[in-house]
Amino acid sequence: MTENIYTTTFQAMGSQIGVWLAHEDAFFAADCLRRVHVLFDEYEACMTRFDPASELSQLNEAEGWTAVSDLLWDVITVAVDLSAATHTLFTPTLLNAIEAAGYTHTFDPAQPFHPRTHTPIINTKIALDPAQKAICLPAGMRLDLGGIGKGYTAEQAVSMLNLLGASACLIDAGGDLRAGGAPPTSPGWAVGIARPSANREAADDELTRLWLADGAMATSGVDYRRWEIDGVLAHHIIDPRTAAPAATDLLTVTVLADDLCTAEAWSTAALVAGSQAGYAMLCAADLAAVLITQQNEIIPTPAAIARLPHLSSI
């Protein structure tokens, strides 16, 4: 039998989610696509900061030690580990600062942004008890799992599809990609690195295209999720050192990695660090990445040029 490509799209985690998989059985493929949708809905219900009843919101309001689900424990510990790896330029501890910048509702440029006054509590360690899977947040600290939550969910979706026998798959979580195995007769899934755009999810201007298989690609940027408050431009990428939207000379950073959580964290950290320090960090970590400055200068890392040689001449 010939394998076909089956696909679905849906809204979850404040983004459009796309799923593609290659399989010979249409009924099996439809069931797999449904399962991915259910998984995203279940994980969003746990991790969203916009629902006071979510497990994350309950943890953010708790005092002292709180036992959490396996899901929330796994996501938070992954985020904590990546925060350490990126010298805390990526951190999940930014919710107070994000809301202070005006990002208080699911992103919609048509809705007004109203800052909430919070005391930023960022670079204080989260206490973790692995034996009990319990977490104690410092007084006043609140977590936002945003991009790392989407990345983790996409990782789990690919793992689930592998177990079901649909390993040739691709998850697009709002422009951040996690590929499973390649579809038949192709070396991977054809994906593009987009040029900066005020509407990235609708953008069709690509810097380059590549084959993605058994890996991930994430883009962090200040080109799309941004807004004005009293005439001052703000965005959702917070610099933990200032607790304010990052004053970066970069528009976007795209990182290729083995898993989407790693790509998410490093793209954010490099964006916050700026072109010189961010480039140095990504080179030290031997990550393939493409940085685009506010002046539209394209800066690929050596690992990116090795994978995409034509980038050196763009």
Buried (B, 14 or more C-beta within 10 A) or exposed (E): EEBBBBEBEBEBBBBBBBBBBBBEBEEBBEEBBEBBBEBBBEBBBBBBBEBEEBBBBBBBEEEEEBEBEEBBBBBBBBBBEBBEBBEBBBBBBBBBBBBBBBBBEEBEEEEEBEBEEBEBBBEEEBEBEEEEBBBBBEEEBBBBBBBBBBBBBBBBBBEBBBEBEBBBBBBBBBBBBBBBBBBEEEEBBEBBBBBBBEEBEEBEEEBBEBBBBEBBBBBBBBBBBBBEEEEEEBBBBBBBEEBBBBEBBBBBBBBBBEBBBBBBBBBBBBBBBBBEBBBEBBEEBEBBBBBBBEEEEBBBBBBBBEBBEEBEEE
